C-alpha cells in the first residue's frame, strides 16, 4: 500500500490474510480525516474474505465522510459484485472507463 496524500491511497498485489493487518494499520489515520478518502484498487490482483472485511471496516468508519474505491480490476469488481458489495452504501465505486 502506498499513501499519496492524507486522503488518497493505492493498493497493489493481494489483500488477504497475510496483508490485512498492514492494510488496517496504514489506514488508521484515514479513518479520522475530514472529507472523502480514495483507495485506488487498480493494482489489486486478489481479494479474499478477510480483505473484504477490511474494506467494510474502512467503509463503516468513513461514514458519513465517504469512501471511494477507485478503478477496481475486473477480478476485484467481480468479487465485490458476487457479494452484492458493488451496490453497498459504504462506498462509491469509480470504474475505469474503457
Secondary structure in CASP SS format (residue, H / E / C, confidence):
PFRMAT SS
TARGET T0000
AUTHOR 0000-0000-0000
METHOD secondary structure of the structure
MODEL  1
X C 1.00
X E 1.00
X E 1.00
X E 1.00
X E 1.00
X C 1.00
X C 1.00
X E 1.00
X E 1.00
X E 1.00
X E 1.00
X E 1.00
X E 1.00
X E 1.00
X E 1.00
X C 1.00
X C 1.00
X C 1.00
X C 1.00
X H 1.00
X H 1.00
X H 1.00
X H 1.00
X H 1.00
X H 1.00
X H 1.00
X C 1.00
X C 1.00
X H 1.00
X H 1.00
X H 1.00
X C 1.00
X C 1.00
X C 1.00
X C 1.00
X C 1.00
X E 1.00
X E 1.00
X E 1.00
X E 1.00
X E 1.00
X E 1.00
X E 1.00
X E 1.00
X E 1.00
X E 1.00
X E 1.00
X C 1.00
X H 1.00
X H 1.00
X H 1.00
X H 1.00
X H 1.00
X H 1.00
X H 1.00
X H 1.00
X H 1.00
X H 1.00
X H 1.00
X H 1.00
X H 1.00
X H 1.00
X C 1.00
X C 1.00
X C 1.00
X C 1.00
X E 1.00
X E 1.00
X E 1.00
X E 1.00
X C 1.00
X C 1.00
X C 1.00
X H 1.00
X H 1.00
X H 1.00
X H 1.00
X H 1.00
X H 1.00
X H 1.00
X H 1.00
X H 1.00
X C 1.00
X C 1.00
X H 1.00
X H 1.00
X H 1.00
X C 1.00
X C 1.00
X C 1.00
X C 1.00
X E 1.00
X E 1.00
X E 1.00
X C 1.00
X C 1.00
X C 1.00
X C 1.00
END
